[in-house]
């Protein structure tokens, strides 16, 4: 599990793990425009779909209501939201 104290940490919801960037859905939608809203309910639904089909890791968010969130490879998120 990753956190702000991890050496892989880049910013809230963004980590550099084993040579690739991983994003939480919130961080991805904040940085890249998508067709879906960036809200907790929608992001939880997207997480549920994504974790079935791609590698994911867990991190502790810097802030917010959730104690743990999933992070996904950037390329997987780009494909999912294309």
Backbone as ProteinMPNN parsed JSONL, in Angstrom:
{"seq_chain_A": "XXXXXXXXXXXXXXXXXXXXXXXXXXXXXXXXXXXXXXXXXXXXXXXXXXXXXXXXXXXXXXXXXXXXXXXXXXXXXXXXXX", "coords_chain_A": {"N_chain_A": [[0.84, -1.165, 0.0], [0.494, 2.227, -0.779], [1.48, 5.571, 0.156], [1.608, 9.09, 1.035], [4.111, 9.187, 2.132], [5.576, 7.34, 0.746], [8.272, 6.431, -1.446], [7.558, 6.354, -4.071], [5.6, 8.208, -4.417], [4.159, 10.958, -6.13], [2.26, 13.048, -6.357], [-0.933, 13.88, -4.855], [-2.719, 11.0, -5.257], [-1.177, 10.133, -7.385], [1.39, 8.064, -8.458], [4.64, 6.719, -9.055], [5.389, 3.711, -10.118], [7.362, 0.911, -10.485], [8.417, 1.805, -12.97], [6.262, 2.963, -14.282], [3.535, 5.324, -14.442], [0.953, 5.566, -12.055], [-2.411, 6.308, -11.406], [-5.008, 7.56, -9.284], [-8.51, 7.406, -9.894], [-9.771, 9.846, -9.419], [-7.553, 11.641, -9.473], [-6.715, 11.257, -12.11], [-8.981, 12.14, -13.6], [-8.972, 14.773, -12.786], [-6.686, 15.771, -13.956], [-6.879, 15.049, -16.661], [-9.321, 15.564, -19.135], [-12.512, 13.901, -19.077], [-15.416, 12.022, -20.17], [-17.083, 11.442, -18.105], [-18.401, 12.399, -14.897], [-16.457, 13.763, -12.203], [-16.902, 12.575, -9.469], [-17.471, 11.128, -6.21], [-19.272, 8.875, -6.18], [-19.454, 8.104, -8.938], [-16.747, 7.609, -9.457], [-16.202, 5.469, -7.746], [-17.789, 3.52, -8.932], [-16.507, 3.327, -11.451], [-14.015, 2.421, -10.571], [-14.678, -0.117, -9.62], [-15.27, -1.432, -12.029], [-12.816, -1.204, -13.417], [-10.91, -2.512, -11.742], [-11.398, -5.156, -12.172], [-10.283, -5.766, -14.593], [-7.683, -4.817, -14.96], [-4.334, -4.261, -13.735], [-3.939, -3.134, -10.398], [-3.196, -1.029, -7.618], [-3.106, -0.085, -4.135], [-3.699, 2.948, -2.334], [-3.304, 5.447, 0.213], [-5.301, 8.198, 0.377], [-4.47, 11.726, 0.263], [-6.378, 13.425, 1.286], [-9.951, 13.668, 1.89], [-12.989, 11.606, 1.981], [-12.559, 8.873, 1.805], [-10.705, 6.101, 3.068], [-8.964, 4.504, 1.762], [-7.862, 4.107, -1.553], [-7.98, 2.877, -4.926], [-5.353, 2.678, -7.316], [-4.402, 3.017, -10.731], [-2.652, 1.928, -13.716], [-1.53, 4.526, -15.871], [-1.843, 4.182, -18.692], [-3.891, 2.259, -18.807], [-6.033, 3.675, -17.739], [-6.27, 5.72, -19.636], [-7.088, 4.205, -21.855], [-9.507, 3.16, -20.899], [-11.11, 5.442, -20.576], [-11.198, 6.438, -23.137]], "CA_chain_A": [[0.0, 0.0, 0.0], [1.291, 3.436, -0.943], [1.006, 6.769, 0.846], [2.4, 10.3, 0.799], [5.463, 8.929, 2.607], [6.232, 6.379, -0.148], [9.212, 7.022, -2.408], [6.878, 6.372, -5.363], [4.621, 9.305, -4.408], [4.428, 12.143, -6.955], [1.307, 14.006, -5.795], [-2.109, 13.177, -4.368], [-3.314, 10.071, -6.204], [-0.266, 9.836, -8.497], [2.577, 7.336, -8.005], [5.501, 6.144, -10.089], [5.62, 2.362, -9.621], [7.991, -0.016, -11.432], [8.622, 2.411, -14.28], [5.063, 3.534, -14.899], [2.684, 6.169, -13.61], [-0.341, 5.079, -11.593], [-3.284, 7.397, -10.984], [-6.361, 7.295, -8.822], [-9.459, 7.925, -10.877], [-9.938, 11.274, -9.133], [-6.379, 12.369, -9.974], [-6.739, 11.19, -13.573], [-10.029, 13.03, -14.103], [-8.574, 16.15, -12.493], [-5.615, 16.16, -14.881], [-7.269, 14.789, -18.05], [-10.787, 15.619, -19.266], [-13.22, 12.671, -19.424], [-16.85, 12.219, -20.415], [-17.832, 11.167, -16.883], [-18.185, 13.349, -13.807], [-15.451, 13.419, -11.201], [-17.494, 12.575, -8.135], [-17.165, 9.903, -5.478], [-20.119, 7.767, -6.613], [-19.04, 7.676, -10.278], [-15.387, 7.086, -9.376], [-16.285, 4.143, -7.128], [-18.321, 2.637, -9.974], [-15.426, 3.106, -12.424], [-13.007, 1.592, -9.897], [-15.196, -1.48, -9.597], [-15.107, -1.986, -13.374], [-11.398, -1.263, -13.786], [-10.116, -3.461, -10.968], [-11.655, -6.493, -12.701], [-9.615, -6.0, -15.88], [-6.313, -4.3, -15.052], [-3.535, -4.199, -12.508], [-4.204, -1.997, -9.527], [-2.539, -0.972, -6.315], [-3.884, 0.71, -3.183], [-2.997, 4.062, -1.692], [-4.026, 6.257, 1.186], [-5.393, 9.544, -0.192], [-4.016, 12.833, 1.117], [-7.558, 14.019, 1.913], [-11.216, 13.131, 1.398], [-13.763, 10.714, 2.845], [-12.133, 7.486, 1.685], [-9.47, 5.765, 3.774], [-8.123, 3.759, 0.84], [-8.33, 4.168, -2.934], [-7.215, 2.103, -5.906], [-4.661, 3.423, -8.363], [-4.307, 2.214, -11.941], [-1.67, 2.426, -14.677], [-1.998, 5.621, -16.715], [-2.287, 3.673, -19.986], [-5.175, 1.586, -18.62], [-7.047, 4.721, -17.566], [-6.459, 6.374, -20.927], [-7.88, 3.299, -22.688], [-10.845, 3.042, -20.306], [-11.875, 6.676, -20.796], [-11.098, 6.875, -24.544]], "C_chain_A": [[0.896, 1.244, 0.0], [0.651, 4.603, -0.196], [1.916, 7.937, 0.484], [3.86, 10.098, 1.208], [6.24, 7.955, 1.708], [7.174, 7.08, -1.119], [8.587, 7.124, -3.796], [5.898, 7.545, -5.509], [5.079, 10.468, -5.285], [3.542, 13.301, -6.54], [0.062, 13.219, -5.418], [-2.72, 12.314, -5.471], [-2.43, 9.71, -7.383], [1.023, 9.228, -7.932], [3.347, 6.811, -9.203], [5.97, 4.791, -9.568], [6.196, 1.5, -10.74], [8.034, 0.544, -12.854], [7.385, 2.945, -14.976], [4.252, 4.346, -13.905], [1.375, 5.466, -13.296], [-1.13, 6.273, -11.075], [-4.514, 6.837, -10.286], [-7.296, 7.853, -9.887], [-9.675, 9.412, -10.665], [-8.783, 12.077, -9.713], [-6.356, 12.383, -11.497], [-7.765, 12.17, -14.143], [-9.72, 14.497, -13.831], [-7.563, 16.647, -13.522], [-6.015, 16.03, -16.357], [-8.797, 14.848, -18.158], [-11.366, 14.259, -19.664], [-14.689, 13.002, -19.647], [-17.679, 11.997, -19.152], [-17.463, 12.162, -15.794], [-17.138, 12.83, -12.827], [-16.081, 13.563, -9.827], [-17.32, 11.194, -7.508], [-17.986, 8.709, -5.974], [-19.682, 7.228, -7.978], [-17.646, 7.043, -10.232], [-15.345, 5.706, -8.726], [-16.804, 3.131, -8.141], [-17.244, 2.314, -11.012], [-14.328, 2.225, -11.836], [-13.428, 0.132, -9.907], [-15.025, -2.162, -10.958], [-13.632, -2.193, -13.713], [-10.628, -2.339, -13.031], [-10.345, -4.899, -11.408], [-10.769, -6.814, -13.907], [-8.176, -5.499, -15.97], [-5.63, -4.318, -13.695], [-3.938, -2.973, -11.708], [-3.436, -2.15, -8.228], [-3.442, -0.139, -5.407], [-3.035, 1.827, -2.628], [-3.918, 4.74, -0.686], [-4.09, 7.671, 0.615], [-4.936, 10.609, 0.799], [-5.173, 13.462, 1.871], [-8.804, 13.356, 1.336], [-11.831, 12.14, 2.366], [-13.267, 9.278, 2.846], [-10.809, 7.246, 2.403], [-8.469, 5.081, 2.859], [-8.711, 3.904, -0.555], [-7.427, 3.31, -3.808], [-6.538, 3.07, -6.871], [-4.391, 2.458, -9.511], [-3.231, 2.775, -12.856], [-2.294, 3.49, -15.585], [-2.554, 5.095, -18.04], [-3.639, 2.963, -19.884], [-6.305, 2.605, -18.456], [-7.318, 5.443, -18.875], [-7.313, 5.507, -21.849], [-9.327, 3.217, -22.189], [-11.711, 4.264, -20.631], [-11.82, 7.188, -22.23], [-12.448, 6.861, -25.218]], "O_chain_A": [[1.916, 1.296, 0.689], [-0.556, 4.619, 0.048], [2.871, 7.785, -0.278], [4.748, 10.77, 0.683], [7.442, 7.77, 1.899], [6.9, 8.196, -1.561], [9.052, 7.915, -4.618], [5.429, 7.83, -6.61], [6.225, 10.91, -5.203], [4.023, 14.423, -6.386], [0.008, 12.009, -5.641], [-3.18, 12.828, -6.491], [-2.893, 9.037, -8.305], [1.66, 9.8, -7.047], [2.763, 6.496, -10.241], [6.833, 4.718, -8.693], [5.597, 1.372, -11.808], [7.725, -0.157, -13.817], [7.451, 3.34, -16.14], [4.274, 4.096, -12.699], [0.765, 4.847, -14.168], [-0.587, 7.141, -10.391], [-5.008, 5.768, -10.647], [-6.891, 8.689, -10.694], [-9.756, 10.167, -11.634], [-9.007, 13.089, -10.377], [-6.02, 13.398, -12.108], [-7.459, 12.936, -15.057], [-10.166, 15.371, -14.575], [-7.588, 17.815, -13.909], [-5.552, 16.799, -17.199], [-9.493, 14.238, -17.346], [-10.787, 13.55, -20.487], [-15.146, 14.107, -19.355], [-18.863, 12.332, -19.132], [-16.355, 12.698, -15.773], [-16.965, 11.624, -12.652], [-15.835, 14.534, -9.111], [-17.053, 10.215, -8.204], [-17.429, 7.629, -6.168], [-19.555, 6.015, -8.149], [-17.402, 6.041, -10.904], [-14.537, 4.863, -9.117], [-16.311, 2.005, -8.2], [-17.087, 1.158, -11.405], [-13.774, 1.375, -12.533], [-12.614, -0.752, -10.174], [-14.672, -3.339, -11.023], [-13.251, -3.241, -14.236], [-9.779, -3.012, -13.616], [-9.562, -5.78, -11.052], [-10.529, -7.982, -14.213], [-7.512, -5.742, -16.978], [-6.278, -4.382, -12.65], [-4.238, -1.916, -12.265], [-3.082, -3.253, -7.81], [-4.426, 0.443, -5.864], [-1.822, 1.691, -2.467], [-5.142, 4.614, -0.743], [-3.049, 8.287, 0.387], [-5.005, 10.419, 2.013], [-4.987, 13.978, 2.973], [-8.711, 12.568, 0.395], [-11.279, 11.865, 3.431], [-13.528, 8.538, 3.795], [-9.906, 8.081, 2.354], [-7.27, 5.072, 3.137], [-9.928, 3.831, -0.726], [-6.27, 3.053, -3.476], [-7.073, 4.13, -7.198], [-4.181, 1.262, -9.308], [-2.922, 3.965, -12.789], [-3.442, 3.363, -16.01], [-3.627, 5.52, -18.466], [-4.451, 3.066, -20.803], [-7.403, 2.412, -18.978], [-8.468, 5.746, -19.192], [-8.177, 6.028, -22.555], [-10.26, 3.206, -22.991], [-12.899, 4.131, -20.925], [-12.344, 8.265, -22.517], [-12.552, 7.198, -26.397]]}, "name": "protein", "num_of_chains": 1, "seq": "XXXXXXXXXXXXXXXXXXXXXXXXXXXXXXXXXXXXXXXXXXXXXXXXXXXXXXXXXXXXXXXXXXXXXXXXXXXXXXXXXX"}
